[in-house]
């Protein structure tokens, strides 16, 4: 049986650390992301961040915040599919990512150029990288949009179409050439899935294009980094060693210039309301 403070204890927990708020996040990498955003958009707030190792461990705190039983905390979560399937819980102190998770923020031409510049063994033409990445994401989107919409629709009524644990799921390719969607396998999986039940009815119109914004963050970031490494190797030789963690830190440190304006504006407005 795990230890759990009372609602009053959680509400007053901030006093032990002499801060304005306690912010609960899902995991270690999420902690770095939310720390960065608070430092950018609300630097005057004194916030202590604590990770809870998964959304399941945040449910009781979320409920306490929603019902007014817990004060002085923020809950910082991945959006996942909640905004799309209509079960997004709205409260000023329940914060969420703009897309599926924070990794989706960086699937941009500017971020691709920043990663290429970081790992390239010699100077690389950033305009070429941006043009190439624009073409690549356009090609991915033509198939990815349809697959993602199907996955969301099936997930709304039970089992989805894709695995969110395997970043290579429904992808074909390799580390040398990058990855694209395996359309034949996707069609076969759809035929198998429809036998278990019809898709849920989802109105995607208010959300516009959902790929890559709501594609599984772990998976889209894997595809993104694989492409960056492949294009650098093809363009100017073997990439320099840089772990995914190092690359994520680099992207976070340049957040304002690497994410799309809509992403930045959404996150800034969300934190401004605190």
C-alpha positions in Angstrom: 0.0 0.0 0.0 1.6 3.3 -1.1 1.6 6.4 1.0 -0.9 9.1 0.0 -1.2 12.5 1.7 -4.7 13.8 2.5 -6.2 16.4 0.3 -5.4 19.0 2.9 -1.9 17.7 3.1 -1.4 18.0 -0.6 -2.9 21.5 -0.6 -0.4 22.6 2.1 2.6 20.6 0.8 4.0 23.7 -0.8 4.7 25.3 2.6 7.4 22.7 3.3 9.4 24.0 0.3 8.4 27.7 0.6 7.1 27.8 -3.0 3.9 29.1 -4.6 2.8 25.8 -6.1 3.6 22.1 -6.4 3.4 20.9 -10.0 2.9 17.2 -10.6 4.1 15.7 -13.9 3.9 12.3 -15.4 7.6 11.4 -15.7 11.2 12.6 -15.8 11.4 13.9 -19.3 8.0 15.7 -18.8 9.5 17.3 -15.7 12.2 18.9 -17.9 9.7 20.1 -20.4 7.4 21.8 -17.8 10.2 23.3 -15.9 11.4 24.9 -19.2 7.9 26.3 -20.0 7.4 27.7 -16.6 10.8 29.4 -16.7 9.9 30.9 -20.1 6.3 32.0 -19.5 5.9 32.3 -15.7 9.4 32.9 -14.3 8.0 34.8 -11.3 6.3 31.8 -9.9 8.1 29.6 -7.4 7.2 26.1 -8.4 8.5 22.7 -7.1 8.1 19.9 -9.7 7.4 16.3 -8.7 7.0 13.3 -11.0 4.5 10.6 -10.4 5.6 8.0 -12.9 2.5 7.8 -15.1 -1.0 9.3 -15.4 -2.6 6.6 -13.3 -0.7 7.9 -10.3 -2.2 11.4 -10.9 -5.8 10.4 -11.1 -6.8 11.1 -7.5 -5.0 14.5 -7.5 -6.8 15.4 -10.8 -10.1 14.5 -9.2 -9.3 16.6 -6.1 -8.4 19.6 -8.2 -11.6 19.2 -10.3 -13.8 19.1 -7.3 -12.1 21.9 -5.4 -10.7 19.6 -2.7 -7.0 20.2 -3.6 -5.5 23.7 -3.8 -2.1 25.1 -4.6 -1.1 22.5 -7.2 -0.8 22.1 -10.9 -1.2 18.8 -12.7 0.8 18.8 -16.0 -0.2 16.0 -18.3 0.1 14.8 -21.8 -3.0 15.5 -23.9 -3.0 12.0 -25.4 -6.3 11.6 -27.4 -8.5 13.3 -24.7 -9.2 16.5 -26.7 -10.1 14.5 -29.7 -12.5 12.0 -28.1 -14.2 14.5 -25.9 -13.1 13.6 -22.4 -10.6 16.4 -21.8 -11.0 17.6 -18.3 -11.0 21.4 -18.1 -9.6 23.4 -15.2 -7.1 26.2 -15.0 -4.7 24.1 -12.9 -4.9 21.0 -15.1 -2.4 21.8 -17.8 -1.8 19.8 -20.9 0.5 19.6 -23.9 -0.6 21.1 -27.2 -0.4 17.8 -29.0 -0.2 14.2 -27.9 2.9 14.9 -25.8 5.6 17.4 -25.7 7.7 15.6 -28.3 5.1 16.5 -30.9 6.0 20.2 -30.4 9.3 19.7 -32.2 8.2 18.0 -35.4 9.0 21.2 -37.3 11.4 22.3 -40.0 13.3 24.6 -37.6 13.8 21.7 -35.1 15.0 19.4 -37.8 17.6 22.0 -38.9 18.6 22.5 -35.3 19.2 18.7 -34.8 21.0 18.4 -38.1 23.3 21.3 -37.1 23.9 19.7 -33.7 24.9 16.2 -35.0 26.5 17.0 -38.4 30.2 16.4 -38.6 30.7 19.6 -40.6 28.6 22.6 -41.5 25.4 21.7 -43.2 22.9 23.7 -45.4 20.0 24.4 -43.0 17.8 25.6 -45.8 18.2 22.2 -47.6 17.3 20.4 -44.3 14.2 22.5 -43.9 13.1 21.9 -47.5 13.8 18.2 -47.3 11.9 17.9 -44.0 8.9 19.7 -45.4 8.8 17.3 -48.3 9.2 14.3 -45.9 6.5 15.3 -43.5 4.1 16.1 -46.4 4.7 12.5 -47.7 4.1 11.1 -44.2 1.0 13.2 -43.6 -0.8 11.8 -46.7 -0.9 8.4 -45.1 -0.4 9.3 -41.4 -3.5 11.5 -41.2 -5.9 8.7 -42.3 -4.2 6.1 -40.0 -4.2 8.4 -37.0 -7.9 9.3 -37.4 -8.7 5.6 -37.6 -6.6 4.9 -34.5 -8.4 7.7 -32.6 -11.8 6.5 -33.6 -11.2 2.9 -32.6 -9.5 4.0 -29.4 -12.6 5.9 -28.5 -14.5 2.7 -28.2 -11.8 0.3 -27.0 -8.7 -1.0 -28.7 -7.0 1.3 -31.2 -5.3 0.5 -34.4 -1.7 1.1 -33.5 0.7 0.2 -30.7 2.0 3.2 -28.7 4.8 1.2 -27.2 6.6 0.3 -30.4 7.8 3.4 -32.3 8.3 1.3 -35.4 4.7 0.0 -35.4 3.1 0.3 -38.8 6.3 1.8 -40.2 8.7 0.5 -42.8 12.3 1.6 -43.4 15.5 1.6 -41.5 18.1 3.7 -39.7 19.8 4.6 -43.0 16.9 5.8 -45.0 14.3 6.8 -42.3 10.8 5.5 -42.0 7.5 5.8 -43.8 4.1 4.2 -43.1 3.5 0.6 -44.1 0.2 1.2 -46.0 -0.5 -2.4 -46.9 -0.1 -3.5 -43.3 -2.3 -0.7 -42.1 -5.1 -1.7 -44.4 -4.8 -5.3 -43.3 -4.9 -4.3 -39.6 -7.9 -2.1 -40.3 -9.7 -5.1 -41.8 -8.9 -7.2 -38.8 -9.9 -4.5 -36.3 -13.2 -3.7 -37.9 -14.3 -7.3 -37.2 -14.1 -6.5 -33.4 -16.5 -3.6 -33.7 -17.2 -0.3 -35.5 -15.2 2.8 -35.0 -16.4 5.5 -32.7 -17.9 8.7 -34.2 -15.4 11.5 -33.8 -15.8 15.0 -35.2 -12.3 16.0 -36.4 -13.4 19.2 -38.0 -12.7 21.5 -35.0 -9.2 20.1 -34.8 -8.1 20.4 -38.4 -5.2 18.2 -39.4 -4.3 15.9 -36.4 -1.1 14.4 -37.8 1.6 14.8 -36.5 0.1 16.8 -33.6 -1.7 13.9 -32.0 0.5 11.0 -33.3 2.0 9.1 -30.3 4.8 11.4 -29.1 7.3 8.6 -28.4 6.8 7.2 -32.0 6.9 10.5 -33.9 10.0 11.6 -32.1 11.7 8.3 -33.0 10.7 8.9 -36.7 11.9 12.5 -36.5 15.3 11.7 -35.0 15.8 8.8 -37.4 15.2 11.0 -40.4 17.6 13.7 -39.0 20.4 11.2 -38.6 19.7 9.6 -42.0 19.7 12.9 -43.9 22.9 14.1 -42.1 24.7 10.9 -42.9 23.6 11.0 -46.6 24.5 14.7 -46.8 27.8 15.0 -45.0 28.9 11.8 -43.4 28.4 9.9 -40.2 26.6 11.9 -37.5 28.3 12.8 -34.3 27.2 10.9 -31.2 24.4 12.6 -29.4 21.9 10.8 -27.2 18.2 11.4 -27.5 18.4 13.0 -24.0 21.1 15.5 -25.2 19.0 16.3 -28.3 15.9 16.8 -26.2 17.7 19.2 -23.9 19.0 21.1 -26.9 15.5 21.5 -28.3 14.0 22.5 -25.0 16.7 25.2 -24.6 15.6 26.7 -27.9 11.9 26.2 -27.5 10.7 29.6 -28.6 12.4 29.5 -31.9 11.8 25.8 -32.8 8.1 25.2 -32.2 5.3 26.5 -34.4 3.7 29.8 -33.4 0.3 28.0 -32.7 2.1 25.7 -30.3 3.9 28.5 -28.5 0.8 30.7 -28.3 -1.3 27.8 -26.8 1.2 27.0 -24.1 1.8 30.7 -23.3 -1.9 31.4 -23.0 -2.4 28.3 -20.8 0.3 29.3 -18.4 -0.8 33.0 -18.4 -4.2 32.0 -17.0 -2.6 30.6 -13.8 
